[in-house]
Amino acid sequence: MTIHPAPLTSAILQLKRERNAVILAHNYQLPEIQDVADFVGDSLDLSRKAAGTTADVVVFCGVHFMAETASILCPDKTVLLPDIRAGCPMADMITAEDLRAKKRELPDAAVVCYVNSSAEVKAESDYCCTSANAEAIVNNLDRDQILFVPDQYLGSYVRSRTGKNIELWPGFCPTHMRIQPEAVLARKKEYPRATVVVHPECRPEVIALADRVLSTNGLVTFAGTSDAEEIIVGTEVGIIHRLSKENPRKRFIPASDLAVCPNMKRITLDKVMTSLRELAPEVRVPEPVRSRARLAVDRMLAAGRGEYAPRGRQL
């Protein structure tokens, strides 16, 4: 027998209390997942929120690298990913072995790793970064050469903003690649007064058409503080639920209806309930990978404060 959404939500909340759990939902999740979550946001911000709670169990409604990041920051908690098949094609475009080989080619380069990557890749990196702080992280490094992995488009955007010597790994987000400049131009023609905001994972031709280039959390902040009444949104369409919910008097238009991440849509309320009931599937990053990956995250936070640590020195 199928449980209808309202009773299903009630069952999830009851299980959450019994398990002393916290439910995290990425901005790209299905609306009903966002609505049942304790926190909605981007991957690193959600993991840090989880680390600050007294919960024993973290249910991460996102993709695999996000659950790994929660495990890196919350080693004492049980981290669950309701659908273990929810992966990230961009994260799969580089392995730790790939990165070690590239580091041998560029022994003097500082490795800056986008958070959209596996724990093993983070562990081989000097610094982690998010789309919101990548520019600041790179600006604060005093290396002559930087290797940026795995997103070539975020790396290219950071290079254009900083003028730094950045070697790019040829990775990309297939969902953001589906946002074509022709689609943005068509939306601009249809909504001539709208402000165009796009994610830096978009291709350069799309970024060139934007009024603002922002991370998902940056877009949420902009939507709430801007005078713009219409905003063309150049990222995964799932975020429009949150934007509309928090700003009911504003209009949000997807830059492309094709910008849908199938992995983000794998998680359903049924899977959340099953995951809480069975305490599975669990994602746990083993030592010493966890502590090495944590060092890259900690260095990111220190670099954001203007501090600098050469490779091999702990902060």
Legacy VTK file of the C-alpha trace (Angstrom):
# vtk DataFile Version 3.0
C-alpha trace
ASCII
DATASET POLYDATA
POINTS 315 float
0.000 0.000 0.000
1.319 3.433 -0.968
1.594 5.945 1.857
0.377 9.368 0.800
2.760 12.350 1.184
1.306 13.827 4.406
1.361 10.533 6.393
4.750 9.734 4.859
6.150 13.050 6.023
4.760 12.428 9.506
6.377 8.978 9.555
9.718 10.471 8.542
9.560 13.113 11.261
8.711 10.456 13.842
11.632 8.265 12.735
13.899 11.306 12.752
13.075 11.940 16.399
13.590 8.292 17.321
16.986 8.188 15.591
18.073 11.616 16.832
18.680 12.481 13.193
19.071 15.643 11.165
17.902 15.793 7.553
19.931 17.866 5.094
18.718 18.723 1.595
20.735 20.299 -1.175
19.181 23.222 -3.034
18.661 20.972 -6.094
16.561 18.328 -4.349
12.883 17.644 -5.089
10.492 20.141 -3.432
9.061 17.568 -1.010
12.570 16.639 0.134
13.466 20.269 0.747
10.238 20.742 2.697
10.944 17.852 5.094
14.575 18.855 5.703
15.943 20.605 8.777
18.438 22.525 6.629
18.522 23.362 2.914
21.662 24.744 1.293
24.890 23.895 -0.503
26.985 20.846 0.273
29.740 22.276 2.482
27.421 24.612 4.385
25.089 21.703 5.131
27.951 19.524 6.359
29.154 22.267 8.678
25.620 22.698 10.036
25.440 18.955 10.676
28.748 19.057 12.536
27.317 21.743 14.791
24.271 19.707 15.830
23.898 17.089 18.572
22.353 14.631 16.095
23.658 11.071 16.020
22.499 10.480 12.452
22.846 12.675 9.360
20.537 11.970 6.423
22.135 13.739 3.469
19.703 14.258 0.600
22.180 15.066 -2.139
24.832 13.100 -4.016
27.662 10.843 -2.873
30.486 13.379 -2.539
28.234 15.500 -0.313
27.637 12.609 2.083
31.400 12.010 2.071
32.008 15.640 2.994
29.601 15.256 5.908
31.521 12.155 7.009
34.805 14.095 6.769
33.461 16.813 9.061
31.311 14.558 11.283
33.344 11.380 11.889
31.398 10.668 15.082
28.027 10.617 13.309
26.305 8.030 11.119
25.939 9.594 7.659
23.233 8.179 5.402
22.675 8.703 1.668
19.109 7.520 0.920
20.059 6.358 -2.582
23.645 5.138 -2.841
23.454 5.416 -6.639
23.148 9.209 -6.418
26.549 10.135 -7.783
28.154 13.132 -9.485
29.507 12.768 -13.037
31.900 15.692 -12.506
33.361 14.098 -9.380
33.841 10.881 -11.364
35.921 12.731 -13.984
39.027 12.620 -11.785
40.446 9.917 -9.512
43.113 10.091 -6.833
45.430 8.170 -9.173
44.774 10.716 -11.951
45.597 13.559 -9.598
48.779 11.933 -8.289
49.998 11.524 -11.869
49.261 15.178 -12.665
51.032 16.308 -9.487
54.144 14.488 -10.677
53.976 16.543 -13.895
53.478 19.787 -11.930
55.439 19.285 -8.681
55.445 22.991 -7.773
51.730 23.602 -8.330
49.300 24.129 -5.469
46.302 21.835 -5.955
42.942 23.525 -5.420
40.103 21.043 -5.417
36.458 21.970 -5.906
34.246 20.454 -3.208
32.437 18.539 -5.989
34.987 15.724 -5.786
35.585 12.458 -3.975
37.185 12.254 -0.542
40.186 10.499 -2.101
40.745 13.430 -4.465
40.358 15.938 -1.631
42.965 13.957 0.305
45.463 14.464 -2.551
44.776 18.211 -2.697
46.319 21.170 -0.891
43.138 23.220 -0.654
39.448 22.586 -1.037
37.097 25.315 -2.309
33.469 26.009 -3.065
31.993 27.959 -5.955
31.429 30.810 -3.499
34.998 31.089 -2.208
37.145 29.688 -5.055
38.187 33.168 -6.201
39.196 34.230 -2.685
41.103 30.996 -2.056
43.108 31.346 -5.280
43.746 35.050 -4.685
45.212 34.313 -1.267
47.721 31.735 -2.524
51.281 32.882 -3.155
52.131 30.054 -5.558
53.184 30.817 -9.133
51.198 27.874 -10.465
47.865 26.392 -9.439
46.252 23.146 -10.557
42.457 23.470 -10.341
40.386 20.270 -10.312
37.989 18.973 -11.483
35.735 21.703 -12.985
37.340 23.448 -15.939
34.579 26.063 -16.128
34.710 27.166 -12.509
38.507 27.142 -12.843
38.348 29.195 -16.028
36.059 31.729 -14.341
38.425 32.010 -11.375
41.370 32.438 -13.735
39.572 35.266 -15.537
38.874 36.970 -12.217
42.296 36.556 -10.637
44.762 36.518 -13.544
46.568 33.626 -11.828
48.459 30.901 -13.706
45.879 28.126 -13.405
46.151 24.716 -15.035
42.654 23.327 -15.639
41.463 19.739 -15.354
38.998 18.916 -18.185
36.019 18.112 -15.955
32.558 19.666 -16.120
29.010 19.434 -14.812
26.746 17.865 -17.469
23.683 19.594 -15.995
25.168 23.085 -16.259
26.506 22.233 -19.714
22.895 21.808 -20.840
22.335 25.535 -20.309
23.089 26.900 -23.775
23.666 30.592 -24.571
20.805 30.451 -27.089
18.408 29.466 -24.308
19.576 32.370 -22.126
19.208 34.817 -25.018
15.684 33.539 -25.629
14.790 34.036 -21.961
16.269 37.546 -21.985
14.125 38.382 -25.002
11.036 36.942 -23.322
11.758 38.694 -19.995
13.647 41.872 -20.945
13.508 43.337 -17.418
14.796 40.216 -15.725
18.199 39.974 -14.039
20.271 37.032 -15.259
22.108 35.120 -12.530
24.153 32.047 -13.422
26.315 29.538 -11.611
30.081 29.601 -12.362
29.890 25.944 -13.437
28.233 27.240 -16.616
30.177 27.494 -19.853
31.937 30.838 -20.520
29.486 31.841 -23.267
26.646 31.634 -20.740
28.610 33.463 -18.048
29.223 36.268 -20.558
25.448 36.825 -20.783
24.902 37.062 -17.020
24.389 40.103 -14.839
25.674 38.192 -11.815
27.694 34.974 -11.384
26.879 33.363 -8.035
26.965 30.099 -6.110
23.677 28.512 -5.088
23.776 30.099 -1.644
24.860 33.373 -3.255
21.832 33.198 -5.522
19.549 32.604 -2.526
20.993 35.663 -0.775
20.769 37.794 -3.921
17.142 36.808 -4.491
16.229 37.891 -0.979
18.056 41.232 -1.024
17.882 42.383 -4.639
15.253 44.782 -5.963
14.906 42.581 -9.048
11.346 41.314 -9.429
12.215 38.815 -12.174
15.344 36.646 -12.114
16.492 34.251 -14.808
18.160 31.387 -12.942
21.136 29.728 -14.622
21.586 26.614 -12.514
19.782 23.345 -11.713
16.049 23.991 -11.702
15.454 22.467 -8.258
16.607 25.656 -6.561
13.598 27.543 -7.925
11.373 25.836 -5.331
13.359 27.389 -2.490
13.675 30.754 -4.220
9.926 30.964 -4.832
9.082 29.762 -1.340
11.296 32.398 0.295
10.388 35.190 -2.157
6.719 34.657 -3.128
6.363 38.076 -4.747
9.209 37.547 -7.157
9.327 35.559 -10.384
12.077 33.015 -11.059
12.581 31.733 -14.569
14.832 28.752 -15.372
17.482 29.681 -17.919
16.885 26.245 -19.422
14.283 23.604 -18.636
16.975 21.038 -19.505
19.081 21.910 -16.436
17.898 18.925 -14.405
20.338 16.716 -12.493
18.954 13.148 -12.586
21.112 12.107 -9.640
19.710 14.866 -7.445
16.212 13.594 -8.243
16.937 10.003 -7.185
16.098 10.669 -3.551
12.410 10.398 -2.646
10.444 10.540 0.587
10.098 6.746 0.526
13.870 6.376 0.338
14.396 8.852 3.167
12.008 6.869 5.366
13.652 3.548 4.470
17.096 4.995 5.108
16.075 6.222 8.562
14.379 2.938 9.427
17.296 0.734 8.317
20.121 3.217 9.050
21.444 2.520 5.564
23.027 3.089 3.103
25.827 4.511 5.237
28.675 6.598 3.824
31.837 6.636 5.917
35.238 7.959 4.838
37.982 5.783 6.352
41.211 6.965 7.907
43.715 8.203 6.844
41.767 9.518 3.817
39.346 11.380 6.081
41.999 13.286 8.032
43.956 14.170 4.877
40.796 15.394 3.155
39.873 17.327 6.303
43.227 19.096 6.103
42.356 20.414 2.614
39.031 21.708 3.976
40.721 23.302 7.003
43.284 24.960 4.751
40.425 26.382 2.682
38.962 27.985 5.783
42.357 29.365 6.807
43.118 30.673 3.296
39.762 32.419 3.309
40.986 34.291 6.369
44.127 35.358 4.480
46.417 32.731 6.013
48.633 30.481 3.911
50.106 27.040 4.457
52.540 25.417 2.033
51.968 21.789 1.131
52.786 19.432 3.955
52.414 21.902 6.822
49.367 21.581 9.015
47.568 24.677 10.184
LINES 1 316
315 0 1 2 3 4 5 6 7 8 9 10 11 12 13 14 15 16 17 18 19 20 21 22 23 24 25 26 27 28 29 30 31 32 33 34 35 36 37 38 39 40 41 42 43 44 45 46 47 48 49 50 51 52 53 54 55 56 57 58 59 60 61 62 63 64 65 66 67 68 69 70 71 72 73 74 75 76 77 78 79 80 81 82 83 84 85 86 87 88 89 90 91 92 93 94 95 96 97 98 99 100 101 102 103 104 105 106 107 108 109 110 111 112 113 114 115 116 117 118 119 120 121 122 123 124 125 126 127 128 129 130 131 132 133 134 135 136 137 138 139 140 141 142 143 144 145 146 147 148 149 150 151 152 153 154 155 156 157 158 159 160 161 162 163 164 165 166 167 168 169 170 171 172 173 174 175 176 177 178 179 180 181 182 183 184 185 186 187 188 189 190 191 192 193 194 195 196 197 198 199 200 201 202 203 204 205 206 207 208 209 210 211 212 213 214 215 216 217 218 219 220 221 222 223 224 225 226 227 228 229 230 231 232 233 234 235 236 237 238 239 240 241 242 243 244 245 246 247 248 249 250 251 252 253 254 255 256 257 258 259 260 261 262 263 264 265 266 267 268 269 270 271 272 273 274 275 276 277 278 279 280 281 282 283 284 285 286 287 288 289 290 291 292 293 294 295 296 297 298 299 300 301 302 303 304 305 306 307 308 309 310 311 312 313 314
